[in-house]
């Protein structure tokens, strides 16, 4: 018998199927590019944040340095001002007193001003005779007790107890008696003189020479003869120096 039907051979052809939109294949290159872009953006943001923090830190350090510098500068300026104005006031007050009074017994904080009238203290040997001065100079003398002077000091003294004149010479000898009289006595001598002075007692000593201001004796003598002009002049000089100083510092 012949079979009615013939078996159907399995077809080698595969059925074509359509992919749904949700199952489309993803492009790997696009995915990697997107990942790289995100990573680059993150890195860029991190670098930007890092740079911003560094700038903030640098700015804060600069501010700290500026503040420290300003503080140090203000302290140094204050100290300089104290010394500057103190010195100027001392000179002005001393000059006014020197110019307006003829009482040589007056002193300013234990200091006196004397004008040099002779050349008895011009040194013959400048290497060994230190601290000499010339006629026309001004000397500043510090008040001392009569027994405090030492050999080599340049002292101001009265030639006699009641004398209104003064001499300023160098101490050559210091003695604890004169003949049979006990006490402190000095033998002085001018650097330009060849002979020693008459011995003096400690009661005649006025003070010890501290500073020499050269060649202004004539000016101060003029100021002494014209006290009103001298006061106006000194105040004007003080104001001029102050203005110039602030101009230089603020330039």
Secondary structure by P-SEA (a helix, b strand, c coil): cccccccccccccccbbbbccccccccaaaaaaaaaaaaaaaaaaaaaaaaaaaaaaaaaaaaaaaaaaaaaaaaaaaaaaaaaaaaaaaaaaaaaaaacccccccccccbbbbbbccccccccccccccccccccbbbbbbbbcccccccccbbbbbccccccbbbbbbbccccccccccccbbbbbbbcccccccccccccccccccccccccaaaaaaaaaacaaaaaaaaaaaaaaaaaaaaaaaac
